[in-house]
Amino acid sequence: MSNYFRNKKGRKVGNITILTVDDSPSMRALLKHALLGQGHEVHVAEDGVSALDWLNRNVPDLVITDINMPNMDGFGLIEAL
């Protein structure tokens, strides 16, 4: 599998920075392993609060979030973005 994706105009785009947000350590590890294997830069957060903390200092290309999490759920995170 290639380490690129196509943007809206169909142009090849290189590896991207991804933030994954999930309260399950095993799901965070699984997503990180799979996405790193595709050559992407991956960061993880355990809930919406820690994700927003990271997002205050960084700008990812993509955020993948769980919905049901403690402290701030995925809906709250999306609304805050």
Phi, psi and omega in degrees: 000140182283153179264052176208166172226171179254136178280186183301332181269004178084006180277144177291135179235140183289191181303150184239162176265126185236135171253123175253137184233116181200139180280349179272117179301324181291323178291320177300315181295318180297311179298316181299314180299313182296316183286323175298323179298338176268002176091008181275158173272124187237134174236151183234151174220149185267349176195177182297326180295312180291329176295314179296324176300314179294318182292338176292341182246350187218160177230104178278167174277335185210141173240127174247120184232145169285166177261305184274103179217155176286168176069301175211122181279177182298325178295318177297322178296312181299318179297321180291334179285000000 
